[in-house]
Amino acid sequence: MSEQKMYEKDEKDEKEPEKHEEKNVEEKWRRDPLGSMIWALILIWAGAVWLAWNFGFLERYAFLKRILTVENDINPPIWRLILLGAGILIVIEILIRLFVPAYRRSVIGSVIFAAILIGAGLGSMIHWSIIWPVVIILVGVILMLQGVFRKK
């Protein structure tokens, strides 16, 4: 085999895995668009909350004042509402993944992430000493539900 043909063969072998890898990412998105949709909704939520804050709409609602008002807080209060909404959207994703077989996959990481986001959002109302035990309970419940609904 000539040196030129060997070189061309090596170049071909190097390019093929890249195409295959791109195809897998695209296939994965087509099979499971739920994650992308949830992240798009989180961005929409963040923009909507920020816009509502800038126009002063959030100050009208008494139930939001408790979440948004904390003395001696250096963070802008809208971040708590954004994090709380993001956590709730991830909980919705978790529920869809648990109950819709087409989107089923492991959700333990998402449960922990959602609990942290919700905890950060409610940090002014609920202390972390309550949130961590709730996280552990939720992980246990998710493990139990996965065991019950696992395909046999």
C-alpha positions in Angstrom: 0.0 0.0 0.0 1.4 3.4 -0.9 2.1 6.0 1.6 -0.4 8.4 0.0 -3.3 5.8 0.3 -2.4 5.1 3.9 -2.5 8.9 4.7 -5.9 9.2 3.0 -7.2 6.3 4.9 -6.0 7.8 8.2 -7.8 11.1 7.4 -11.0 9.2 6.6 -10.9 7.4 9.9 -10.4 10.6 11.8 -13.3 12.4 10.2 -15.8 9.5 10.6 -16.1 9.6 14.4 -16.8 13.3 14.3 -19.7 12.8 11.9 -21.0 9.9 14.0 -20.8 12.0 17.2 -22.7 14.9 15.6 -25.3 12.5 14.4 -25.7 11.0 17.9 -26.3 14.5 19.5 -28.8 15.3 16.8 -30.6 12.0 17.2 -30.6 12.4 21.0 -32.3 15.8 20.7 -34.9 14.4 18.2 -35.7 11.5 20.5 -35.7 13.6 23.7 -36.6 17.3 23.1 -38.0 17.7 26.6 -34.7 18.9 28.2 -34.3 21.6 25.5 -37.9 22.7 25.9 -37.5 23.0 29.7 -34.4 25.0 29.4 -36.1 27.3 26.8 -39.0 27.7 29.3 -36.5 28.6 32.1 -35.0 31.3 29.9 -38.5 32.6 29.0 -39.4 32.6 32.7 -36.3 34.5 33.7 -36.9 37.1 31.0 -40.6 37.5 31.9 -39.8 37.9 35.6 -37.1 40.4 34.9 -39.4 42.4 32.7 -42.2 42.3 35.2 -39.8 43.5 37.9 -38.6 46.4 35.7 -42.2 47.5 35.1 -43.1 47.1 38.8 -45.8 44.5 38.3 -44.3 42.2 41.0 -44.7 44.7 43.9 -48.5 44.5 43.6 -48.9 41.0 44.9 -48.7 40.4 48.6 -47.7 36.7 48.3 -44.6 37.7 46.3 -43.5 40.3 48.8 -42.6 37.6 51.3 -40.3 35.8 48.7 -38.9 39.1 47.4 -38.3 41.0 50.6 -35.3 40.1 52.8 -33.5 42.5 55.0 -29.7 42.8 54.6 -29.7 40.9 51.3 -27.1 41.8 48.8 -28.6 39.8 45.9 -31.4 41.3 43.8 -34.7 39.8 44.9 -35.8 38.9 41.5 -33.2 36.1 41.4 -35.1 34.3 44.1 -38.3 34.3 42.0 -36.3 33.2 38.9 -34.7 30.3 40.8 -38.0 29.2 42.3 -39.7 29.2 38.9 -36.7 27.3 37.3 -37.0 24.7 40.1 -40.7 24.3 39.5 -40.1 23.8 35.7 -37.5 21.1 36.4 -40.0 19.4 38.8 -42.5 19.4 35.9 -39.8 17.9 33.7 -39.2 15.2 36.3 -42.9 14.4 36.5 -43.1 14.1 32.7 -40.0 11.8 32.7 -41.6 9.6 35.4 -45.0 9.2 33.9 -44.5 9.4 30.1 -42.6 6.3 28.9 -41.3 8.0 25.7 -39.2 10.5 27.8 -38.3 8.1 30.7 -34.7 8.3 32.0 -33.0 8.7 35.4 -34.1 11.8 37.2 -32.2 11.7 40.5 -29.7 14.5 39.4 -32.7 16.6 38.3 -34.4 16.1 41.6 -31.4 17.3 43.5 -30.9 20.3 41.1 -34.6 21.2 41.4 -34.5 21.0 45.2 -31.5 23.3 45.3 -33.1 25.8 43.0 -36.3 25.8 44.9 -34.4 26.0 48.2 -32.5 29.0 46.9 -35.7 30.6 45.8 -37.4 30.1 49.1 -34.3 30.7 51.2 -35.9 33.7 52.8 -38.9 31.7 53.9 -37.6 28.3 54.6 -34.3 27.5 56.3 -31.8 25.1 54.7 -32.1 22.8 57.7 -35.5 22.0 56.5 -34.6 21.8 52.8 -31.9 19.2 53.0 -34.0 16.6 54.7 -36.8 17.2 52.1 -34.2 16.7 49.4 -33.2 13.3 50.9 -36.9 12.3 51.2 -37.5 13.3 47.5 -34.6 11.3 46.3 -35.9 8.3 48.2 -39.4 8.8 46.7 -38.0 9.1 43.2 -35.9 5.9 43.7 -39.0 4.1 44.9 -41.1 5.3 41.9 -38.4 4.3 39.5 -38.3 0.8 41.0 -42.1 0.5 40.7 -42.4 1.8 37.2 -39.2 0.1 35.8 -39.7 -1.9 32.7 -39.4 -5.6 33.4 
